[in-house]
Amino acid sequence: MDIFLGHVLRPFTSHALDLDALKGLSSRLTLGAGRDSRGQLPFRTASLLAELSGSDFVEFPGGHLGVLQHPVAFADRLAEAL
């Protein structure tokens, strides 16, 4: 947990995004998260960033590891989004 908190979570949660730059790329940017992760930090972050930048947001099957839990449905949703 020390490694996760110190080397993974901390950089992600302390980084200041350039929202103006992301707004300029919004037509090329699609954010996504696993449907089963609603309410969790990764989902909330992705959906809020999509909202603030004007980008598309896509929900994928499963949770944080939906690509492993539901590979076919995940791939189908990804193909739709692209």
N, C-alpha and C positions, 0 to 999 in steps of 0.2 A: 504494500500500500504506500510506503514511503516513496518508492520510485515513481509510482503512478501519480501521486499528489505533487511531488517535486519536479518531475520531468515531463509529465504529460498534461495533467489538468491545469497546473499553474500557468504555463505558457499560453494555453488556449483561452483561459479566462482572463488573462491580464493584457492580451494583445488589443491595441486600439485600431479598429478598422478604419479605412479611408472610405467612408460611405459615399462621398461624391464620386470617387473613382468607380465604385461598384454600381452606382446609379448609371454612370456612363456605359457600363457593360451589361446592364440589366436585360437587354434583349438577347444576350448570349449566355446568360447565367440562369441555371435552374438549380434550386436547392431541394433537397429531399431528406426524408427521415422515415423510419419504420413506424407504421400505424400503431403497433403495440407499445411504442415508446412515448406516446402522447403524455404530456405532463413532465417528462424527464428532461434534464438539461440539454442533451443533444437535439431533441425534437424542438424544444422551445427556442433554442438558439437558431436553428435552421429556419423555422417558420417566421421568427421575428426578423431575421436578416433578410428574408425574401420580402417581407412586408416593407421594411425600411428602405430597401434598395429598389423596390418595384419589380423584382424578379419573380419568375414563376416558382411555385412550390409544389412538389409532388410527394404524395404519401406512398410508401412501398409496403408490401405485405410483410408481416412479422415485426420484430423489434430491431434492436441494434444489430443483430446478426441475421437479419431477414434473408440476406443473400445466401446464407448457409442453410437456414431453416426452410425456406421456400424458393429454391433456385429457379424453378420454371416460372412461377408466378412473378418472381422478382425480375427475371429477364424479360418477360412479357411487358411488365410495367415500364421497365427501363427503355425498351424499344418504343413504346408509345410516347414516352417523354422526349426521346431524341427525335 
